[in-house]
Amino acid sequence: MRNHSPELLVAAQTELGECPVWDESRGQFYFMDIIEMKLHAFDWVKRTLSSRSLPALGGGLALARDGTLIAGLQTGVYRVRPDEAEIEFMADPEPNKPDHRLNEMKCDPQGRIWVGSISTLGRVPTGCLYRLDRDGTIQRILDKVAVPNTLVWLADNEHLLFADSARKVVWRFRYEAESGSISQREVFLDCSDYFGIPDGAALDAEGCVWIAEFGGGCVRRYDPNGRVIQRVDLPATQVTSCGFAGPRLRELVIITTKRLLTSEQRRQQPQSGNLFVIEPAVPGIAPFLHG
């Protein structure tokens, strides 16, 4: 029976949980606690949670074709082998910005890595969006970004969604597959009337986009034209991201966190920082892999 109301999946109690990644081959659901510098792995069958330390603040996570994880940290992009302690440096898009960290990472249909950057000093428009090509070159795609989020390639593979959460807007770009270039920016979603801001997102099999609303206590499902067609409320206001997981990608995992909550708000929202799950009527689409 499908469950449209959120149920507790794991009491992770993250300070800033983010970056959901489902690994079908291992049956693991990965996510980060950015503030605590932890990479978590939830075993889907055993229902157990394991963790490992990261060397810097996180902010991005993707899966590669060879089964490794690609992690975006404050000090660059790294390859992480889940069963090994060492991590391998790949690239640093911003070697001269030590007060920045990487935030929001996805792979495009061609396996290139896209990752944003964000200031650790506040919501100021000094961040960028980068593309890491397979030959190792780094391309700056956008600049003057405050809070990069909501990277999604739509089902037609001809359009890309990207948000600057601080501006409370999700843009849609024309995406050119061969070159990886984007153009024709237009507003996909104006969130100025929302209590919260657009955060992480996932695509389902009908081409609809699920977007977490940080500060708004919900996840909304939008059709390809940006119309709201479903809303799922959570017992926590700080909803950071969501991602499909489990056999046949039937379940949507929703991450909440404690970030920016006062002591009183934390007391009032004891479920903040936990992961929840629903089973929508429509399954998800597997994310694109690096490589």
TORKOL-4160 file (C-alpha; in steps of 0.2 Angstrom, whole numbers, padded with zeros to 4 digits, m for minus):
291
<pt num="1" X="0000" Y="0000" Z="0000"/>
<pt num="2" X="0007" Y="0017" Z="m0005"/>
<pt num="3" X="0011" Y="0029" Z="0009"/>
<pt num="4" X="0008" Y="0047" Z="0005"/>
<pt num="5" X="0011" Y="0053" Z="0023"/>
<pt num="6" X="0029" Y="0054" Z="0029"/>
<pt num="7" X="0035" Y="0040" Z="0041"/>
<pt num="8" X="0052" Y="0040" Z="0050"/>
<pt num="9" X="0065" Y="0031" Z="0041"/>
<pt num="10" X="0080" Y="0035" Z="0052"/>
<pt num="11" X="0083" Y="0046" Z="0067"/>
<pt num="12" X="0099" Y="0054" Z="0061"/>
<pt num="13" X="0098" Y="0070" Z="0070"/>
<pt num="14" X="0109" Y="0079" Z="0058"/>
<pt num="15" X="0114" Y="0097" Z="0061"/>
<pt num="16" X="0114" Y="0100" Z="0042"/>
<pt num="17" X="0109" Y="0084" Z="0033"/>
<pt num="18" X="0110" Y="0085" Z="0014"/>
<pt num="19" X="0115" Y="0077" Z="m0002"/>
<pt num="20" X="0105" Y="0061" Z="m0004"/>
<pt num="21" X="0112" Y="0048" Z="m0016"/>
<pt num="22" X="0104" Y="0030" Z="m0018"/>
<pt num="23" X="0117" Y="0016" Z="m0023"/>
<pt num="24" X="0107" Y="0002" Z="m0030"/>
<pt num="25" X="0121" Y="m0010" Z="m0031"/>
<pt num="26" X="0125" Y="m0009" Z="m0013"/>
<pt num="27" X="0108" Y="m0006" Z="m0006"/>
<pt num="28" X="0114" Y="0010" Z="0002"/>
<pt num="29" X="0107" Y="0027" Z="0004"/>
<pt num="30" X="0120" Y="0040" Z="0007"/>
<pt num="31" X="0119" Y="0057" Z="0013"/>
<pt num="32" X="0130" Y="0070" Z="0022"/>
<pt num="33" X="0130" Y="0080" Z="0038"/>
<pt num="34" X="0138" Y="0096" Z="0031"/>
<pt num="35" X="0141" Y="0104" Z="0048"/>
<pt num="36" X="0147" Y="0088" Z="0057"/>
<pt num="37" X="0158" Y="0084" Z="0042"/>
<pt num="38" X="0151" Y="0066" Z="0041"/>
<pt num="39" X="0146" Y="0055" Z="0027"/>
<pt num="40" X="0132" Y="0043" Z="0032"/>
<pt num="41" X="0126" Y="0027" Z="0024"/>
<pt num="42" X="0109" Y="0019" Z="0028"/>
<pt num="43" X="0108" Y="0001" Z="0024"/>
<pt num="44" X="0091" Y="m0002" Z="0016"/>
<pt num="45" X="0089" Y="m0020" Z="0021"/>
<pt num="46" X="0097" Y="m0020" Z="0038"/>
<pt num="47" X="0090" Y="m0003" Z="0042"/>
<pt num="48" X="0106" Y="0002" Z="0050"/>
<pt num="49" X="0116" Y="0018" Z="0049"/>
<pt num="50" X="0135" Y="0019" Z="0048"/>
<pt num="51" X="0146" Y="0035" Z="0047"/>
<pt num="52" X="0163" Y="0041" Z="0042"/>
<pt num="53" X="0172" Y="0057" Z="0045"/>
<pt num="54" X="0176" Y="0069" Z="0031"/>
<pt num="55" X="0191" Y="0081" Z="0030"/>
<pt num="56" X="0181" Y="0097" Z="0027"/>
<pt num="57" X="0164" Y="0104" Z="0026"/>
<pt num="58" X="0153" Y="0095" Z="0014"/>
<pt num="59" X="0140" Y="0100" Z="0002"/>
<pt num="60" X="0139" Y="0089" Z="m0013"/>
<pt num="61" X="0138" Y="0071" Z="m0017"/>
<pt num="62" X="0136" Y="0060" Z="m0033"/>
<pt num="63" X="0138" Y="0042" Z="m0038"/>
<pt num="64" X="0150" Y="0037" Z="m0052"/>
<pt num="65" X="0149" Y="0022" Z="m0064"/>
<pt num="66" X="0163" Y="0013" Z="m0055"/>
<pt num="67" X="0153" Y="0013" Z="m0039"/>
<pt num="68" X="0163" Y="0026" Z="m0030"/>
<pt num="69" X="0156" Y="0042" Z="m0023"/>
<pt num="70" X="0160" Y="0060" Z="m0029"/>
<pt num="71" X="0160" Y="0072" Z="m0014"/>
<pt num="72" X="0161" Y="0091" Z="m0015"/>
<pt num="73" X="0169" Y="0098" Z="0000"/>
<pt num="74" X="0176" Y="0115" Z="0006"/>
<pt num="75" X="0193" Y="0110" Z="m0001"/>
<pt num="76" X="0188" Y="0103" Z="m0018"/>
<pt num="77" X="0180" Y="0088" Z="m0027"/>
<pt num="78" X="0185" Y="0071" Z="m0021"/>
<pt num="79" X="0183" Y="0053" Z="m0025"/>
<pt num="80" X="0177" Y="0042" Z="m0011"/>
<pt num="81" X="0178" Y="0023" Z="m0010"/>
<pt num="82" X="0165" Y="0018" Z="0002"/>
<pt num="83" X="0175" Y="0003" Z="0008"/>
<pt num="84" X="0191" Y="0012" Z="0010"/>
<pt num="85" X="0197" Y="0026" Z="0022"/>
<pt num="86" X="0207" Y="0036" Z="0010"/>
<pt num="87" X="0199" Y="0049" Z="m0002"/>
<pt num="88" X="0207" Y="0055" Z="m0019"/>
<pt num="89" X="0208" Y="0073" Z="m0023"/>
<pt num="90" X="0201" Y="0077" Z="m0041"/>
<pt num="91" X="0199" Y="0096" Z="m0043"/>
<pt num="92" X="0196" Y="0112" Z="m0034"/>
<pt num="93" X="0185" Y="0125" Z="m0044"/>
<pt num="94" X="0190" Y="0138" Z="m0031"/>
<pt num="95" X="0207" Y="0136" Z="m0024"/>
<pt num="96" X="0208" Y="0155" Z="m0020"/>
<pt num="97" X="0192" Y="0156" Z="m0010"/>
<pt num="98" X="0196" Y="0147" Z="0006"/>
<pt num="99" X="0180" Y="0155" Z="0014"/>
<pt num="100" X="0169" Y="0146" Z="0002"/>
<pt num="101" X="0163" Y="0128" Z="0001"/>
<pt num="102" X="0155" Y="0117" Z="m0012"/>
<pt num="103" X="0136" Y="0115" Z="m0012"/>
<pt num="104" X="0124" Y="0106" Z="m0022"/>
<pt num="105" X="0131" Y="0093" Z="m0035"/>
<pt num="106" X="0123" Y="0082" Z="m0048"/>
<pt num="107" X="0129" Y="0074" Z="m0064"/>
<pt num="108" X="0122" Y="0078" Z="m0081"/>
<pt num="109" X="0116" Y="0065" Z="m0094"/>
<pt num="110" X="0134" Y="0064" Z="m0101"/>
<pt num="111" X="0142" Y="0061" Z="m0084"/>
<pt num="112" X="0150" Y="0078" Z="m0081"/>
<pt num="113" X="0150" Y="0084" Z="m0064"/>
<pt num="114" X="0140" Y="0101" Z="m0060"/>
<pt num="115" X="0143" Y="0109" Z="m0043"/>
<pt num="116" X="0140" Y="0125" Z="m0035"/>
<pt num="117" X="0149" Y="0135" Z="m0022"/>
<pt num="118" X="0143" Y="0145" Z="m0007"/>
<pt num="119" X="0151" Y="0158" Z="0005"/>
<pt num="120" X="0153" Y="0151" Z="0023"/>
<pt num="121" X="0151" Y="0169" Z="0029"/>
<pt num="122" X="0133" Y="0172" Z="0025"/>
<pt num="123" X="0121" Y="0173" Z="0010"/>
<pt num="124" X="0131" Y="0184" Z="m0001"/>
<pt num="125" X="0131" Y="0182" Z="m0020"/>
<pt num="126" X="0150" Y="0177" Z="m0022"/>
<pt num="127" X="0146" Y="0159" Z="m0026"/>
<pt num="128" X="0146" Y="0151" Z="m0044"/>
<pt num="129" X="0140" Y="0136" Z="m0053"/>
<pt num="130" X="0154" Y="0125" Z="m0061"/>
<pt num="131" X="0155" Y="0111" Z="m0074"/>
<pt num="132" X="0169" Y="0098" Z="m0072"/>
<pt num="133" X="0172" Y="0090" Z="m0089"/>
<pt num="134" X="0178" Y="0073" Z="m0092"/>
<pt num="135" X="0195" Y="0079" Z="m0098"/>
<pt num="136" X="0198" Y="0087" Z="m0081"/>
<pt num="137" X="0194" Y="0105" Z="m0086"/>
<pt num="138" X="0183" Y="0116" Z="m0075"/>
<pt num="139" X="0171" Y="0128" Z="m0083"/>
<pt num="140" X="0162" Y="0142" Z="m0074"/>
<pt num="141" X="0144" Y="0142" Z="m0079"/>
<pt num="142" X="0136" Y="0155" Z="m0068"/>
<pt num="143" X="0143" Y="0168" Z="m0056"/>
<pt num="144" X="0135" Y="0180" Z="m0043"/>
<pt num="145" X="0126" Y="0165" Z="m0034"/>
<pt num="146" X="0122" Y="0166" Z="m0016"/>
<pt num="147" X="0114" Y="0149" Z="m0012"/>
<pt num="148" X="0116" Y="0136" Z="m0026"/>
<pt num="149" X="0102" Y="0122" Z="m0026"/>
<pt num="150" X="0089" Y="0112" Z="m0036"/>
<pt num="151" X="0100" Y="0105" Z="m0049"/>
<pt num="152" X="0088" Y="0095" Z="m0060"/>
<pt num="153" X="0089" Y="0090" Z="m0079"/>
<pt num="154" X="0071" Y="0088" Z="m0085"/>
<pt num="155" X="0065" Y="0073" Z="m0093"/>
<pt num="156" X="0067" Y="0080" Z="m0111"/>
<pt num="157" X="0086" Y="0081" Z="m0107"/>
<pt num="158" X="0085" Y="0098" Z="m0115"/>
<pt num="159" X="0082" Y="0109" Z="m0100"/>
<pt num="160" X="0091" Y="0111" Z="m0083"/>
<pt num="161" X="0083" Y="0118" Z="m0067"/>
<pt num="162" X="0094" Y="0128" Z="m0055"/>
<pt num="163" X="0090" Y="0139" Z="m0040"/>
<pt num="164" X="0098" Y="0153" Z="m0031"/>
<pt num="165" X="0089" Y="0149" Z="m0015"/>
<pt num="166" X="0093" Y="0166" Z="m0007"/>
<pt num="167" X="0083" Y="0174" Z="m0022"/>
<pt num="168" X="0068" Y="0162" Z="m0019"/>
<pt num="169" X="0068" Y="0158" Z="m0038"/>
<pt num="170" X="0071" Y="0142" Z="m0048"/>
<pt num="171" X="0077" Y="0145" Z="m0066"/>
<pt num="172" X="0075" Y="0135" Z="m0081"/>
<pt num="173" X="0089" Y="0135" Z="m0094"/>
<pt num="174" X="0090" Y="0127" Z="m0111"/>
<pt num="175" X="0103" Y="0114" Z="m0110"/>
<pt num="176" X="0114" Y="0108" Z="m0125"/>
<pt num="177" X="0119" Y="0090" Z="m0122"/>
<pt num="178" X="0135" Y="0089" Z="m0132"/>
<pt num="179" X="0144" Y="0105" Z="m0126"/>
<pt num="180" X="0136" Y="0106" Z="m0109"/>
<pt num="181" X="0132" Y="0124" Z="m0112"/>
<pt num="182" X="0116" Y="0133" Z="m0105"/>
<pt num="183" X="0106" Y="0147" Z="m0112"/>
<pt num="184" X="0089" Y="0156" Z="m0112"/>
<pt num="185" X="0086" Y="0158" Z="m0093"/>
<pt num="186" X="0068" Y="0160" Z="m0088"/>
<pt num="187" X="0059" Y="0159" Z="m0072"/>
<pt num="188" X="0052" Y="0141" Z="m0069"/>
<pt num="189" X="0046" Y="0144" Z="m0051"/>
<pt num="190" X="0044" Y="0161" Z="m0041"/>
<pt num="191" X="0045" Y="0156" Z="m0023"/>
<pt num="192" X="0043" Y="0174" Z="m0016"/>
<pt num="193" X="0027" Y="0170" Z="m0008"/>
<pt num="194" X="0033" Y="0155" Z="0001"/>
<pt num="195" X="0038" Y="0155" Z="0019"/>
<pt num="196" X="0053" Y="0145" Z="0015"/>
<pt num="197" X="0066" Y="0144" Z="0001"/>
<pt num="198" X="0069" Y="0130" Z="m0013"/>
<pt num="199" X="0082" Y="0118" Z="m0008"/>
<pt num="200" X="0086" Y="0100" Z="m0015"/>
<pt num="201" X="0076" Y="0092" Z="m0028"/>
<pt num="202" X="0072" Y="0075" Z="m0037"/>
<pt num="203" X="0064" Y="0070" Z="m0053"/>
<pt num="204" X="0050" Y="0057" Z="m0055"/>
<pt num="205" X="0045" Y="0045" Z="m0069"/>
<pt num="206" X="0031" Y="0057" Z="m0075"/>
<pt num="207" X="0044" Y="0071" Z="m0077"/>
<pt num="208" X="0038" Y="0080" Z="m0062"/>
<pt num="209" X="0050" Y="0088" Z="m0049"/>
<pt num="210" X="0050" Y="0086" Z="m0030"/>
<pt num="211" X="0058" Y="0101" Z="m0022"/>
<pt num="212" X="0061" Y="0103" Z="m0003"/>
<pt num="213" X="0056" Y="0119" Z="0005"/>
<pt num="214" X="0069" Y="0124" Z="0018"/>
<pt num="215" X="0060" Y="0134" Z="0032"/>
<pt num="216" X="0043" Y="0129" Z="0025"/>
<pt num="217" X="0042" Y="0112" Z="0032"/>
<pt num="218" X="0037" Y="0103" Z="0016"/>
<pt num="219" X="0041" Y="0095" Z="m0001"/>
<pt num="220" X="0031" Y="0101" Z="m0016"/>
<pt num="221" X="0029" Y="0091" Z="m0032"/>
<pt num="222" X="0028" Y="0102" Z="m0048"/>
<pt num="223" X="0023" Y="0097" Z="m0066"/>
<pt num="224" X="0035" Y="0101" Z="m0080"/>
<pt num="225" X="0028" Y="0119" Z="m0081"/>
<pt num="226" X="0030" Y="0123" Z="m0063"/>
<pt num="227" X="0013" Y="0121" Z="m0057"/>
<pt num="228" X="0011" Y="0113" Z="m0039"/>
<pt num="229" X="0002" Y="0097" Z="m0040"/>
<pt num="230" X="0006" Y="0089" Z="m0023"/>
<pt num="231" X="0012" Y="0095" Z="m0006"/>
<pt num="232" X="0019" Y="0084" Z="0008"/>
<pt num="233" X="0021" Y="0092" Z="0025"/>
<pt num="234" X="0035" Y="0086" Z="0038"/>
<pt num="235" X="0035" Y="0087" Z="0057"/>
<pt num="236" X="0051" Y="0099" Z="0055"/>
<pt num="237" X="0052" Y="0116" Z="0046"/>
<pt num="238" X="0070" Y="0114" Z="0040"/>
<pt num="239" X="0068" Y="0102" Z="0025"/>
<pt num="240" X="0084" Y="0102" Z="0015"/>
<pt num="241" X="0082" Y="0089" Z="0001"/>
<pt num="242" X="0074" Y="0073" Z="m0006"/>
<pt num="243" X="0079" Y="0058" Z="m0016"/>
<pt num="244" X="0071" Y="0042" Z="m0023"/>
<pt num="245" X="0078" Y="0026" Z="m0016"/>
<pt num="246" X="0074" Y="0008" Z="m0013"/>
<pt num="247" X="0069" Y="m0006" Z="m0025"/>
<pt num="248" X="0063" Y="0001" Z="m0042"/>
<pt num="249" X="0065" Y="0019" Z="m0034"/>
<pt num="250" X="0047" Y="0018" Z="m0026"/>
<pt num="251" X="0051" Y="0028" Z="m0011"/>
<pt num="252" X="0055" Y="0046" Z="m0008"/>
<pt num="253" X="0067" Y="0050" Z="0006"/>
<pt num="254" X="0066" Y="0067" Z="0013"/>
<pt num="255" X="0080" Y="0075" Z="0024"/>
<pt num="256" X="0076" Y="0087" Z="0038"/>
<pt num="257" X="0089" Y="0096" Z="0049"/>
<pt num="258" X="0092" Y="0108" Z="0064"/>
<pt num="259" X="0101" Y="0121" Z="0054"/>
<pt num="260" X="0096" Y="0139" Z="0060"/>
<pt num="261" X="0083" Y="0133" Z="0073"/>
<pt num="262" X="0084" Y="0142" Z="0090"/>
<pt num="263" X="0085" Y="0131" Z="0106"/>
<pt num="264" X="0067" Y="0134" Z="0109"/>
<pt num="265" X="0063" Y="0128" Z="0091"/>
<pt num="266" X="0073" Y="0113" Z="0093"/>
<pt num="267" X="0063" Y="0109" Z="0108"/>
<pt num="268" X="0047" Y="0111" Z="0099"/>
<pt num="269" X="0053" Y="0101" Z="0084"/>
<pt num="270" X="0061" Y="0085" Z="0091"/>
<pt num="271" X="0060" Y="0077" Z="0074"/>
<pt num="272" X="0071" Y="0090" Z="0066"/>
<pt num="273" X="0087" Y="0082" Z="0059"/>
<pt num="274" X="0078" Y="0065" Z="0055"/>
<pt num="275" X="0075" Y="0057" Z="0038"/>
<pt num="276" X="0057" Y="0052" Z="0033"/>
<pt num="277" X="0050" Y="0042" Z="0018"/>
<pt num="278" X="0035" Y="0042" Z="0008"/>
<pt num="279" X="0029" Y="0031" Z="m0006"/>
<pt num="280" X="0022" Y="0042" Z="m0020"/>
<pt num="281" X="0010" Y="0035" Z="m0034"/>
<pt num="282" X="0025" Y="0038" Z="m0046"/>
<pt num="283" X="0042" Y="0031" Z="m0044"/>
<pt num="284" X="0058" Y="0041" Z="m0047"/>
<pt num="285" X="0071" Y="0042" Z="m0060"/>
<pt num="286" X="0089" Y="0036" Z="m0057"/>
<pt num="287" X="0101" Y="0050" Z="m0056"/>
<pt num="288" X="0114" Y="0051" Z="m0069"/>
<pt num="289" X="0131" Y="0044" Z="m0065"/>
<pt num="290" X="0149" Y="0052" Z="m0067"/>
<pt num="291" X="0160" Y="0044" Z="m0079"/>
